[in-house]
Amino acid sequence: MAPTTLIIFLLVAAVCTIHQVTSANQMAFDCCLSTKDKKIPYKNVKCYSLQTTTQGCYIDAIVFLTHKHRHLCAPTNLPWVKELMAKLDKNKPHLKKYCSR
């Protein structure tokens, strides 16, 4: 009887471990590790999202999604970034849903 109990215990422990690892991976998402100061043309951008350190990322950034489905990371403090965000908010508010993280 003891070997059967041990096997059941080990199986339950293995399932719990796999569940914890899977849950942790589902919460994580890709983060920008660096940003580029190079200006991104408005015509190339579909929408944007905000990345913050409170989400588990190392840096704060604005993540622009291009029409070719590329994620471009920009710093939050540059004037052109703020202008591009405002222009997207004004002219393409219906596309914001594609960038929510």
Sequence and secondary structure as in RCSB ss.txt:
>XXXX:A:sequence
MAPTTLIIFLLVAAVCTIHQVTSANQMAFDCCLSTKDKKIPYKNVKCYSLQTTTQGCYIDAIVFLTHKHRHLCAP
TNLPWVKELMAKLDKNKPHLKKYCSR
>XXXX:A:secstr
 HHHHHHHHHHHHHHHHHHHHHHHHHH     S    S   GGGEEEEEEE GGGT SS EEEEEETTS EEEE 
SS HHHHHHHHHHHHH GGGGGGT  
